[in-house]
Amino acid sequence: MVRAELGAAAPDLILVFLSGHHRAQFKELPALVQRKFGSGLLIGCSAGGVIGGGKEIEQQPGVSLTVAVLPHVTLTPFHLAADDVSDWQQHLALPSESAPHFLLLADPFTFDSEVFVKELDRFYPAGCKIGGLASCGRQPGENALFLGHESWGAGMVGVALSGNIEVDTIVAQGCRPVGQPMFVTKCQRNLVWELDGQPAVDVLQSVYQQLDPADQELARHSLFLGVVMNEHQHEYRQGDFLIRNLVGLDQARGVLAIGAILREGAVVQFHLRDATTSADDLEQLLAAYAEASPGVRPAGALLFSCLGRGMYLYGKPDHDTDAFRHHLGSVPLGGFFCNGEIGPVQGSTFLHGYTSAFGLFKRRST
């Protein structure tokens, strides 16, 4: 089907995501793709579930294949091992003025993606960074990363895209705020001691007591902390926050442990996540994107969605794919379910959990 749609055109970029059911064929994949499509650049990884052709295939065998013809676009592929994070520039010599965009796929056990995307933001602030972490393995060595003619079981593979290309992003974190925004008044790295001058655990208990019974039940397993990214704002809405996990609390000392490094003076607010909130958040973001450019649609898109979304969250298949089609029509969409998603919030790139991160590709506007 893909070959028929291409016709005589030769693809420049080939993206393949395949489930762990095909583990025996991981090593054979690069050669197979080369035989089918010739010299196009392969990039891909193993996945806990795959997305493509309007379907989200979870917990069963699946392969997602997306190809792109990219005239006047320069592709710069790279592979980084775990110990290459600090000297990555030796492996990726791109001038910052080229303003490349980045497609990134990494193994969650052997590569510090969060540190690396901060480095990319520092050196290439104008480019978008989008991608996800391979997700079929449960321990080091069980995932596969593909690039060109090779495959790896560790590190990161990526491709920088520069030239006649623009990449828009939509990152749906799927949370709603509860309580009120607060200042962090005492903290140490990821430990929050005080919020608005009160012990952090006491503040959390106060917010919990004000929730209705349904939200109290939700808070027992789906409570998060949102960190305002643009501190020059005076009002904060859903989507203005970077959502991070509450990883623990010390009742005796009144301390909360957060999955992020905080600083005193930061503005934060507690958030809840459920299927309804996640669906509403995605609908609003997709609608806003479609309305911002009426009649203009990307040539193609990729979706990097958390393993905790899909059937697990919504109780039915194809939810995010159906929402995308409803707002953007028949734009080709491929992707996979990730063990962590890479995408920007308020202009800075982060490694997320529980999100759906879309990369939308189109020609550079003139």
C-alpha positions in Angstrom: 0.0 0.0 0.0 2.8 2.5 0.9 4.7 1.5 -2.2 1.6 2.1 -4.3 1.0 5.5 -2.9 4.6 6.6 -3.5 4.4 5.7 -7.2 7.7 6.5 -8.8 8.8 8.7 -6.0 11.7 7.5 -3.7 11.3 8.2 0.0 13.9 10.3 1.8 12.9 9.2 5.3 11.4 5.9 6.4 10.0 5.5 9.9 9.3 2.1 11.3 7.9 1.2 14.8 7.2 -2.5 15.6 6.0 -4.4 18.5 8.0 -6.8 20.6 6.2 -9.7 19.0 8.6 -9.2 16.1 11.7 -9.4 18.3 13.2 -12.2 16.2 13.2 -10.0 13.2 14.7 -6.9 14.8 18.2 -7.5 13.3 16.7 -8.1 9.9 14.7 -4.9 9.7 17.3 -2.5 8.2 18.1 -4.9 5.3 14.4 -5.6 4.7 13.6 -1.9 4.5 16.5 -1.3 2.2 15.3 -4.0 -0.2 11.8 -2.5 -0.3 12.6 1.2 -0.4 16.2 1.6 -1.6 18.3 4.4 -0.2 15.9 6.3 2.0 17.0 6.9 5.6 15.5 4.5 8.1 14.8 5.5 11.7 12.6 3.6 14.1 12.4 1.6 17.3 10.7 -1.2 19.1 7.3 -0.4 20.7 4.7 -1.5 23.2 2.1 -0.5 20.7 2.1 1.1 17.2 0.0 3.8 15.5 -0.7 4.2 11.8 -3.4 4.0 9.1 -6.0 5.4 11.5 -5.4 2.6 14.0 -3.8 2.2 17.4 -2.6 -1.4 17.9 -1.9 -2.3 21.5 -0.9 -5.5 23.2 -0.8 -7.4 19.9 1.6 -7.8 17.0 1.9 -4.6 14.9 4.1 -2.6 12.6 3.8 1.0 11.7 5.5 2.3 8.5 5.5 5.9 7.5 7.6 7.3 4.6 8.3 10.9 3.6 9.4 12.6 0.4 11.3 15.7 1.6 12.6 17.8 -1.3 15.1 20.4 -0.3 15.5 19.0 3.2 18.8 17.9 4.6 18.8 14.9 6.9 21.6 14.5 9.4 21.3 11.1 11.2 23.2 10.3 14.4 23.5 7.6 17.1 24.6 8.4 20.6 25.7 5.9 23.2 25.0 6.4 26.9 28.4 8.0 27.6 28.0 10.4 24.6 25.6 12.7 26.4 28.3 15.1 27.6 30.2 15.2 24.3 27.4 14.9 21.9 28.7 17.7 19.7 31.5 15.4 18.5 28.8 13.2 16.9 26.5 16.0 15.6 28.4 18.9 14.0 25.5 21.2 12.9 25.8 24.9 13.0 23.2 26.5 15.3 22.3 29.0 12.5 20.9 26.1 10.5 18.0 25.9 13.0 17.4 22.2 12.5 14.4 20.3 13.9 15.0 17.0 15.6 13.3 13.6 15.6 14.6 11.6 18.6 14.2 8.0 19.7 15.9 6.6 22.7 16.2 3.6 25.0 14.8 4.5 28.4 17.3 2.4 30.4 20.6 3.5 28.9 20.3 7.1 27.8 19.5 10.3 29.7 17.1 11.9 27.2 16.1 14.7 29.6 19.7 16.0 29.9 20.2 15.7 26.2 17.1 17.7 25.1 18.1 20.5 27.4 21.4 20.6 25.6 19.7 20.7 22.2 17.5 23.6 23.4 20.6 25.5 24.5 22.4 25.1 21.1 19.4 25.0 18.8 16.7 27.1 20.4 14.8 27.7 17.2 14.3 24.1 16.3 11.5 21.7 17.5 12.5 18.5 19.2 9.9 15.7 19.1 10.1 11.9 19.8 9.7 9.2 22.3 11.4 6.3 24.2 11.3 2.8 23.0 8.8 0.7 25.0 8.7 -3.0 24.3 11.5 -3.9 26.8 11.3 -4.0 30.5 15.0 -4.0 31.2 18.3 -2.9 29.4 18.9 -4.8 26.2 15.3 -5.6 25.4 14.6 -2.6 23.1 15.8 -2.0 19.6 16.8 1.3 17.9 17.1 1.5 14.1 19.0 4.0 12.0 20.2 3.6 8.4 21.6 0.1 8.0 22.2 -0.6 11.7 20.3 -1.5 14.9 21.3 -0.9 18.5 20.0 -2.1 21.9 21.0 1.1 23.7 21.5 4.8 23.5 19.6 7.2 21.2 19.1 7.5 17.5 18.0 10.7 15.9 17.8 12.8 12.7 18.2 16.5 12.3 16.0 18.0 9.6 17.0 21.4 8.1 16.0 23.3 5.0 12.5 23.5 3.5 10.6 22.1 6.5 8.7 23.4 9.5 7.6 21.3 12.4 4.7 22.3 14.6 4.1 20.5 17.9 1.0 19.7 20.1 1.7 18.3 23.5 -1.4 17.1 25.4 -0.6 16.5 29.1 -4.2 15.7 29.9 -4.5 17.3 33.4 -6.7 19.9 35.0 -5.8 22.1 37.9 -7.3 21.9 41.4 -6.9 24.2 44.3 -5.1 27.5 43.6 -1.7 28.5 42.2 0.9 28.8 44.9 4.5 30.0 45.4 7.2 27.6 46.3 8.6 29.3 49.4 11.1 26.7 50.6 12.6 23.8 48.6 15.8 21.8 48.0 16.2 20.4 44.5 13.1 18.2 44.1 11.9 18.4 47.8 9.2 21.0 48.5 9.1 22.0 52.2 6.8 25.0 52.0 4.0 26.3 49.7 2.9 29.9 50.3 4.7 29.8 53.6 2.9 26.7 54.9 4.2 23.1 55.2 3.7 21.5 51.8 2.0 18.4 53.1 -0.5 20.5 55.1 -1.3 22.5 51.9 -1.9 19.2 50.0 -4.2 17.9 52.8 -6.2 21.2 52.6 -6.6 20.9 48.9 -7.6 17.3 49.2 -10.3 18.1 51.8 -11.9 20.6 49.4 -12.3 18.1 46.6 -15.6 16.4 45.9 -15.6 12.6 46.7 -15.0 11.6 43.1 -11.9 13.8 42.8 -10.7 12.7 46.2 -10.7 9.1 44.9 -8.9 10.2 41.8 -6.3 12.1 43.9 -5.3 8.8 45.6 -3.6 7.6 42.4 -3.7 10.4 39.8 -2.5 13.6 41.5 0.4 15.6 40.0 2.1 19.0 40.4 2.0 21.5 37.6 4.9 24.0 37.4 4.2 27.3 35.6 6.6 27.7 32.7 6.1 31.4 31.9 6.4 33.2 35.2 5.6 36.6 33.6 1.9 35.5 33.3 -0.5 36.9 35.9 -3.2 34.3 35.2 -2.6 30.6 34.7 -4.8 28.2 32.6 -4.7 24.6 31.8 -1.8 24.0 29.5 0.4 26.7 31.1 1.9 24.1 33.4 4.6 21.5 33.0 3.1 18.4 34.7 5.3 16.4 37.0 4.8 13.4 39.3 4.4 13.5 43.0 6.9 10.8 43.9 6.5 10.7 47.7 5.7 12.6 50.9 7.1 12.7 54.4 4.2 13.3 56.7 6.4 13.9 59.8 8.5 16.6 58.1 5.7 18.0 55.9 7.8 17.5 52.7 6.7 16.6 49.2 9.0 14.9 46.7 8.4 16.0 43.1 9.7 14.5 39.8 11.4 17.8 38.9 14.0 20.2 40.2 12.3 23.3 41.6 13.4 26.7 42.9 12.0 29.1 45.4 9.6 31.5 43.9 8.3 29.1 41.3 4.5 29.0 40.8 2.9 25.6 41.1 -0.6 24.1 41.3 -1.9 20.6 42.0 -3.5 18.7 39.0 -5.6 15.7 38.5 -5.7 13.4 35.5 -8.5 11.1 34.2 -9.9 10.0 30.9 -12.4 12.9 30.6 -9.8 15.5 31.3 -7.3 14.0 28.9 -9.9 13.8 26.2 -11.0 17.4 26.7 -7.4 18.7 26.8 -6.6 17.0 23.5 -9.8 18.2 21.8 -9.0 21.8 22.8 -5.4 21.7 21.6 -6.3 20.1 18.3 -9.2 22.5 17.7 -7.0 25.5 18.5 -4.3 24.3 16.1 -6.9 23.7 13.3 -8.5 27.1 13.9 -5.2 28.9 13.8 -4.6 27.9 10.2 -7.9 27.3 8.5 -7.6 25.5 5.2 -3.9 24.7 5.8 -2.9 21.2 6.9 0.4 19.6 7.5 1.7 17.1 4.9 2.1 14.4 7.6 2.3 13.9 11.3 3.8 11.6 14.0 2.2 10.8 17.3 4.2 9.7 20.4 1.7 8.6 23.0 2.3 7.2 26.5 1.7 3.5 27.2 -0.6 4.7 29.9 -3.0 6.3 27.4 -4.8 4.4 24.7 -7.0 1.5 25.8 -5.7 1.7 29.4 -7.0 5.2 29.9 -10.0 5.5 27.6 -11.3 1.9 27.6 -11.6 1.9 23.8 -9.1 1.9 20.9 -8.0 4.7 18.5 -9.1 7.6 20.8 -6.3 10.0 20.1 -6.1 9.0 16.4 -9.8 9.6 15.9 -9.6 13.0 17.6 -6.7 14.0 15.3 -8.7 12.9 12.2 -11.8 14.8 13.4 -9.9 18.1 13.6 -7.3 17.7 10.8 -8.8 15.3 8.4 -6.9 12.7 6.4 -3.4 13.9 7.3 -1.2 10.8 7.3 -0.4 9.9 11.0 2.1 7.3 12.2 3.8 6.7 15.6 3.9 4.5 18.6 3.2 4.1 22.3 6.2 5.3 24.3 7.9 4.8 27.6 8.3 8.6 27.8 7.5 11.3 25.3 9.7 14.2 24.1 8.1 17.5 23.2 8.0 21.2 24.1 5.9 23.1 26.7 6.0 26.9 26.5 9.0 26.9 24.3 11.3 24.5 26.2 11.6 20.7 25.5 11.0 18.1 28.2 10.7 14.4 28.7 7.1 13.7 29.7 4.9 10.9 30.9 1.2 10.2 30.2 1.2 12.7 27.3 0.4 12.6 23.6 3.0 14.5 21.7 2.3 15.3 18.0 4.9 16.4 15.5 3.2 18.0 12.4 5.4 18.4 9.3 4.9 20.9 6.5 6.9 23.0 4.0 8.5 26.1 5.3 6.3 29.1 4.7 7.7 31.8 2.5 
